[in-house]
């Protein structure tokens, strides 16, 4: 394993290459949406136990929070690739949208102070 950093675009390319050479083909978009939901659920399970009020069970030992986050990212990238979404462009547009919409909102929120 390396400590190499990659861009979002590179991640999309790597996932696509892996799917086409090792994974054979993408699962259907609907199947991947269900898998994404499952992966988010596994992450939520860890978060509820680590930061919430639930205690860990023996069966929870197999879960690794970083790995579950990577699983979520993987399936999200699969969905982006399948539907023609450039996540790099989408993310930059999303940051701009949030910045314009919320530039004063959070600064003025007494709950955050």
BAVEX-409726 format. One record per residue (C-alpha): residue number from 1; chain; x, y, z; residue in three letters. Coordinates in pm, 1 decimal, decimal comma. Example, Ala and Ser with C-alpha at 12.3 -4.5 7.8 and 13.67 -1.06 7.14 Angstrom:
   guse   bavex       east      north         up   drenlum
      1       A     1230,0     -450,0      780,0       ALA
      2       A     1367,0     -106,0      714,0       SER
***
This chain:
   guse   bavex       east      north         up   drenlum
      1       A        0,0        0,0        0,0       UNK
      2       A      128,4      344,6      -85,6       UNK
      3       A       61,6      687,4       58,5       UNK
      4       A       -0,7      828,9     -287,9       UNK
      5       A     -268,1     1093,3     -312,6       UNK
      6       A     -501,5     1090,7     -610,1       UNK
      7       A     -748,9     1336,7     -752,8       UNK
      8       A    -1119,2     1270,2     -775,2       UNK
      9       A    -1081,6     1232,2    -1152,8       UNK
     10       A     -802,4      979,2    -1104,2       UNK
     11       A    -1018,4      786,8     -858,2       UNK
     12       A    -1298,3      773,1    -1114,7       UNK
     13       A    -1052,7      643,1    -1374,6       UNK
     14       A     -905,4      383,2    -1137,8       UNK
     15       A    -1246,3      250,3    -1039,2       UNK
     16       A    -1351,1      232,3    -1404,8       UNK
     17       A    -1031,7       46,1    -1496,3       UNK
     18       A    -1076,4     -197,8    -1206,6       UNK
     19       A    -1439,5     -264,7    -1293,7       UNK
     20       A    -1358,0     -330,8    -1658,6       UNK
     21       A    -1052,3     -550,2    -1594,8       UNK
     22       A    -1125,7     -728,6    -1265,7       UNK
     23       A    -1491,4     -669,2    -1188,2       UNK
     24       A    -1605,7     -771,8    -1540,2       UNK
     25       A    -1875,4     -503,0    -1557,1       UNK
     26       A    -2063,3     -253,1    -1345,3       UNK
     27       A    -2362,4     -375,8    -1148,8       UNK
     28       A    -2681,4     -200,8    -1256,7       UNK
     29       A    -2735,7      150,6    -1126,2       UNK
     30       A    -3021,9       32,0     -906,9       UNK
     31       A    -2811,4     -249,6     -762,1       UNK
     32       A    -2529,6       -3,5     -690,6       UNK
     33       A    -2774,9      233,7     -523,7       UNK
     34       A    -2883,8      -50,3     -295,1       UNK
     35       A    -2518,9     -138,8     -226,2       UNK
     36       A    -2444,0      226,9     -147,2       UNK
     37       A    -2728,1      227,6      103,4       UNK
     38       A    -2592,9      -92,2      258,6       UNK
     39       A    -2241,7       53,4      285,4       UNK
     40       A    -2372,1      375,2      443,6       UNK
     41       A    -2560,0      156,5      691,3       UNK
     42       A    -2239,9      -26,0      784,8       UNK
     43       A    -2068,1      308,5      839,5       UNK
     44       A    -2363,9      430,7     1045,3       UNK
     45       A    -2338,5      118,4     1261,7       UNK
     46       A    -1976,9      198,9     1349,7       UNK
     47       A    -2052,5      567,5     1408,8       UNK
     48       A    -2347,2      485,0     1637,4       UNK
     49       A    -2126,4      260,6     1845,9       UNK
     50       A    -1811,4      472,2     1848,8       UNK
     51       A    -1969,0      818,3     1888,2       UNK
     52       A    -2326,7      740,6     1985,2       UNK
     53       A    -2492,7      562,9     2271,3       UNK
     54       A    -2473,1      206,0     2147,1       UNK
     55       A    -2205,8      -30,5     2273,2       UNK
     56       A    -1993,0     -249,9     2050,5       UNK
     57       A    -2086,6     -614,3     2006,4       UNK
     58       A    -1849,8     -896,8     1921,6       UNK
     59       A    -1982,2     -897,1     1563,0       UNK
     60       A    -1881,9     -530,1     1525,0       UNK
     61       A    -1510,4     -609,3     1553,8       UNK
     62       A    -1490,6     -689,3     1182,3       UNK
     63       A    -1585,8     -334,1     1085,9       UNK
     64       A    -1322,2      -68,9     1016,5       UNK
     65       A    -1453,4      287,9      990,2       UNK
     66       A    -1196,8      401,1      731,3       UNK
     67       A    -1261,6       93,7      517,3       UNK
     68       A    -1637,7      149,8      537,1       UNK
     69       A    -1591,4      511,7      428,3       UNK
     70       A    -1380,8      388,8      136,3       UNK
     71       A    -1655,9      140,1       44,8       UNK
     72       A    -1907,8      426,1       37,8       UNK
     73       A    -1674,5      631,1     -182,5       UNK
     74       A    -1612,0      334,1     -415,5       UNK
     75       A    -1980,0      271,3     -481,0       UNK
     76       A    -2051,3      643,7     -517,5       UNK
     77       A    -1774,9      661,7     -779,7       UNK
     78       A    -1926,2      360,4     -955,9       UNK
     79       A    -2261,0      538,4     -973,0       UNK
     80       A    -2097,5      857,0    -1100,5       UNK
     81       A    -1913,1      664,7    -1371,3       UNK
     82       A    -2227,7      481,7    -1476,7       UNK
     83       A    -2437,3      794,6    -1499,5       UNK
     84       A    -2177,0     1017,2    -1663,9       UNK
     85       A    -2119,5     1243,5    -1364,0       UNK
     86       A    -1778,5     1409,5    -1338,7       UNK
     87       A    -1742,0     1416,0     -961,6       UNK
     88       A    -1460,4     1670,3     -974,1       UNK
     89       A    -1678,6     1922,2    -1157,7       UNK
     90       A    -1982,9     1836,2     -948,1       UNK
     91       A    -1789,3     1879,6     -623,1       UNK
     92       A    -1646,1     2216,3     -724,4       UNK
     93       A    -1991,3     2338,6     -828,1       UNK
     94       A    -2130,9     2211,2     -498,9       UNK
     95       A    -1871,9     2401,3     -295,3       UNK
     96       A    -1951,5     2717,6     -491,1       UNK
     97       A    -2325,5     2665,9     -433,8       UNK
     98       A    -2279,2     2616,2      -60,6       UNK
     99       A    -2043,8     2912,6      -33,2       UNK
    100       A    -2285,6     3146,5     -208,2       UNK
    101       A    -2589,7     3015,7      -23,2       UNK
    102       A    -2438,7     2989,2      324,3       UNK
    103       A    -2173,0     3262,1      334,7       UNK
    104       A    -2345,4     3433,7      629,7       UNK
    105       A    -2582,6     3164,9      750,3       UNK
    106       A    -2339,4     2969,2      965,9       UNK
    107       A    -2149,3     3274,8     1089,1       UNK
    108       A    -2477,0     3414,6     1222,3       UNK
    109       A    -2593,1     3087,1     1377,5       UNK
    110       A    -2585,9     3122,2     1756,4       UNK
    111       A    -2605,0     2742,5     1790,4       UNK
    112       A    -2258,7     2712,4     1637,2       UNK
    113       A    -2088,3     2961,8     1868,0       UNK
***
